[in-house]
Amino acid sequence: LRGVDEKNKILWFHTDIRSKKIKILENNSQASLLFYDKTEKVQLRFLGKTRINYQNNITEIAWKKTAHISRQCYLGKEVPGNTSSNPSSGLSKKIDNFEYTLQESEIGYKNFCLIETFINSIEWLYLAAKGHRRAQFILKNDSVEKKWLIP
């Protein structure tokens, strides 16, 4: 998770344009984002429609804000999710050891994209030894429909 726009009900994250999830989202823009907080024993599931941003104003701004070390995620020659005969980060030794300049990291922009998820519902699940609790919140313009659900 890279950002939240509460007013417009948008969550966004960064990913590699070559990842398998891009093809999936191109064919079906509906997505489910799942988060869990072990300490709070709360699971949140956000459902919504996604938009892939690639080499546009949104990604240019996000890329400029991406930390030098974080850019290494987009510098691999291998496609994320490909198989490997050995345990590997998929990065060259130079990149793995953070031996590249910010300028050299610019090449990673070609693999960088930002996925926006326009949230239309949220499910809240509280996990408790004496009985779980679950609720659903359906977001409609300026109102929220609230329901208790059986966990």
Salt bridges, closest charged atoms under 4 A:
ASP16 OD2 - ARG18 NH2 2.82
GLU104 OE2 - LYS94 NZ 3.12
GLU106 OE2 - ARG71 NH1 2.64
GLU116 OE1 - ARG51 NH2 2.72
GLU123 OE1 - ARG45 NH2 2.94
GLU123 OE1 - ARG134 NH2 2.68
GLU145 OE1 - LYS140 NZ 2.94
GLU145 OE2 - LYS147 NZ 3.40
